[in-house]
Amino acid sequence: MKVMELNNVRKSFNGELDVLKDISIGVEQGEVVAIIGPSGSGKSTLLRCATLLTEMDGGGLSYSGEKAAWNDESGKTVYARDLKKIRSYFGLVFQNFNLFPHYTVLKNLTDAPVSVAGRSKADAEVTARELLDKMGLSDKADCYPCQLSGGQQQRVAIARALAMKPEILFFDEPTSALDPELTGEILKVIRQLAQEKMTMVIVTHEMAFARDVADRVIFMDGGVIVEQGDPKEVIGSPREERTRQFLSRFAN
């Protein structure tokens, strides 16, 4: 059974700009999927639809076989009334960290597990400290986000997403707000999660990383999937001319 499945997703803005045109994607347990493509291709909108931040105009969404959204008789998307359980299936790491600035690092990690998932404060703190140790940030629990580097803030953001124990983790260009020298530490964390068979969908411009870490690469352009498959084939020897044009700007 697929951990996440999007079927025939359509999305337009102001009824004019078609951002997503009949997109279907399924992600298997333990699979790492990298989504690449030019700016404006629909990558981030697709992630926002998958994580319920943007409503689809048409199409379906399910997690582990449980329906979050489906088409009604007119072909428009309707959503399940109670999405709390659906939201527990996934975590999302944003480009710009989105940490609560008035919370300590530890509080950022424990707030949702306690207030949303109903875990005890003690249990949430144990999990949070284990994750901070895993991220190399065990000494930053009592710091505030403004006291951390961009790379450290992004590692806290990853730990915060993992603290909810999701089945699948989404990354929306997780290194785009970082200096090049800090990018490596984030990619190292994601690489480690991939080795641990964490199910992930990663929107990224890091082509070498996508080729080396992902199980599958999806190239999007103009709101459609142009090409997808084995990363070494899609990035190393793309079949489609549009894919070749895009990748020619990157050194493999």
Protein Blocks (a to p, Z undefined) as FASTA:
>chain_A
ZZbdcehiacdehhlacfbghiacdddehiacddeddehilmmmmmmmmnopaccfbdcd
deehiafbdcdfkopacddfblmlmmmmpccddfklopafkbcfklmmmmmmmmmnopaf
klmmmmmmmmmmmnopmmmmmpcfklpcfklmmmmmmmmmmmnopabdcdehkllmpcfk
lmmmmmmmmmmmmmnopacddddfblklmmmmmmbdcddeehiafbgcdfklmmmmcfbf
klmmmmmmpcZZ
